[in-house]
Amino acid sequence: MSLPRRAMEQMGFSICCLLCDAPDITGTKRCKECIYRHTRARERLTTGKARTKAQRLARELVTMLSDPFSYTEDDDHGKHMQEYSELIQEHQFNPKKGEDHRNSHRHRISRKKSLIREVANQNRWAVNPPKETEIDQMREILRDGEERHPMTWDDLIEEIEDLLED
């Protein structure tokens, strides 16, 4: 078993590396050829319109390989997707957390930082909620200066009944 190479992981083919019998040495001729061939195959499969049943099946299998967790219940391929999912989960388990990996929920070890997550975590009210004056200021801005308070369900139902009567 080799650890997944980044290029293979980005294409959704990390399972190929996990099942590979080549030595786990990055940059070997075999790894480079594999990455090159998988890249070409993926490009040919995913560009243009699938015209034959074989092309549609190949696209479906590429999709399944890139996300085996979503296809474990598939009638035809579910058994294999379950095996692949387990291999990927075992590879992505973080042993430094000290939990028993057989009984605990496994999380992916992220190599990349998420810009969206970083921006979302800069919320100044994440720890301390806004004060009542700040809430009132936000309401005023969102309502374009109107003093009207949000409708209750009773008010909304009454307004709908009035519209239906007209």
C-alpha positions in Angstrom: 0.0 0.0 0.0 1.2 3.5 -0.9 0.1 6.7 0.6 -2.0 8.7 -1.9 -0.1 11.2 -3.9 -1.6 14.7 -3.9 -2.3 14.7 -7.6 -4.2 11.5 -7.3 -6.1 12.7 -4.3 -7.1 15.9 -6.1 -8.5 13.9 -9.0 -10.4 11.7 -6.6 -8.3 8.6 -7.2 -6.6 8.2 -3.8 -8.0 4.7 -3.6 -5.7 3.7 -6.5 -2.6 4.6 -4.4 -4.0 2.9 -1.3 -4.4 -0.3 -3.3 -1.1 0.0 -5.2 1.6 -2.6 -4.6 4.5 -0.2 -5.5 6.9 1.0 -2.7 5.8 4.1 -0.9 8.4 6.4 -2.4 7.3 9.7 -4.0 8.5 10.6 -7.4 9.1 7.1 -8.7 8.7 6.4 -12.4 5.7 4.2 -11.6 3.9 7.0 -9.7 4.6 9.6 -12.4 3.3 7.3 -15.1 0.2 6.4 -13.0 -0.6 10.1 -12.4 0.0 11.0 -16.0 -2.3 8.2 -17.3 -5.0 8.8 -14.8 -4.9 12.5 -15.6 -5.3 11.8 -19.3 -8.0 9.2 -18.8 -10.0 11.5 -16.5 -9.7 14.4 -19.0 -10.9 12.2 -21.9 -13.8 10.8 -19.8 -15.0 14.1 -18.5 -14.7 16.4 -21.5 -17.4 16.5 -24.1 -20.6 14.6 -24.2 -20.8 10.9 -23.3 -22.0 9.3 -26.5 -21.9 5.6 -25.7 -23.0 3.4 -22.8 -19.4 2.6 -22.1 -18.5 6.3 -21.7 -21.5 6.9 -19.4 -20.6 3.9 -17.3 -16.9 5.1 -17.1 -18.1 8.5 -16.0 -20.3 7.0 -13.4 -17.4 4.8 -12.1 -15.1 7.8 -12.0 -17.7 9.7 -9.9 -18.1 6.7 -7.6 -14.3 6.4 -7.1 -13.9 10.1 -6.3 -16.6 9.9 -3.5 -17.1 6.2 -2.5 -18.7 7.3 0.8 -21.8 8.4 -1.2 -22.2 5.1 -3.0 -22.0 2.5 -0.3 -25.7 1.7 -0.8 -25.4 1.2 -4.5 -26.9 -2.2 -5.6 -24.1 -3.1 -8.0 -21.0 -1.4 -6.6 -21.9 -0.8 -2.9 -19.8 -3.6 -1.5 -16.7 -2.3 -3.3 -17.4 1.3 -2.4 -17.8 0.3 1.3 -14.3 -1.3 1.1 -12.8 1.8 -0.5 -14.5 4.0 2.0 -13.0 2.0 4.9 -9.5 2.2 3.3 -9.8 5.9 2.9 -11.1 6.5 6.4 -8.3 4.4 7.9 -5.8 6.4 5.9 -7.3 9.7 7.0 -7.6 8.9 10.7 -5.4 11.1 12.9 -3.6 8.9 15.4 -2.3 11.9 17.4 -5.8 12.5 18.8 -5.4 9.3 20.9 -8.9 8.0 20.4 -9.6 4.4 19.6 -10.1 4.6 15.8 -12.3 1.5 15.8 -15.0 3.0 17.9 -14.7 6.7 17.3 -16.0 8.9 14.4 -13.1 9.6 12.1 -12.4 13.1 10.7 -10.4 13.9 7.7 -7.0 15.5 8.4 -7.2 18.6 6.4 -4.0 19.7 4.7 -5.4 23.0 3.4 -6.8 25.9 5.2 -10.3 27.0 4.2 -10.5 30.7 3.4 -14.3 30.6 3.9 -14.0 28.9 7.3 -11.4 31.5 8.4 -13.6 34.4 7.3 -16.7 32.9 9.0 -14.8 32.4 12.2 -14.0 36.1 12.4 -17.5 36.7 13.6 -17.2 39.1 16.5 -20.4 37.8 18.1 -19.2 34.1 18.0 -18.3 34.3 21.7 -20.3 37.3 23.0 -23.7 38.0 21.4 -24.4 41.6 20.3 -25.8 44.1 22.8 -29.4 45.2 22.5 -28.3 48.6 21.1 -26.3 46.9 18.3 -29.3 44.6 17.6 -31.6 47.7 17.2 -29.0 49.4 14.9 -28.9 46.3 12.7 -32.7 46.1 12.6 -32.9 49.8 11.6 -30.4 49.2 8.8 -32.1 46.1 7.5 -35.6 47.7 7.6 -34.4 50.9 5.8 -35.3 53.0 8.8 -38.8 51.7 9.3 -40.0 51.2 12.8 -42.2 48.3 11.9 -41.5 45.2 13.9 -41.4 41.7 12.4 -44.8 40.1 11.9 -45.9 37.4 14.2 -47.6 34.2 12.9 -51.0 35.5 14.0 -50.4 38.8 12.2 -49.3 37.0 9.0 -52.3 34.6 9.1 -54.6 37.6 9.6 -53.1 39.5 6.7 -53.5 36.4 4.4 -57.1 36.0 5.5 -57.7 39.6 4.6 -56.2 39.1 1.2 -58.3 36.0 0.6 -61.5 37.9 1.5 -60.8 40.6 -1.1 
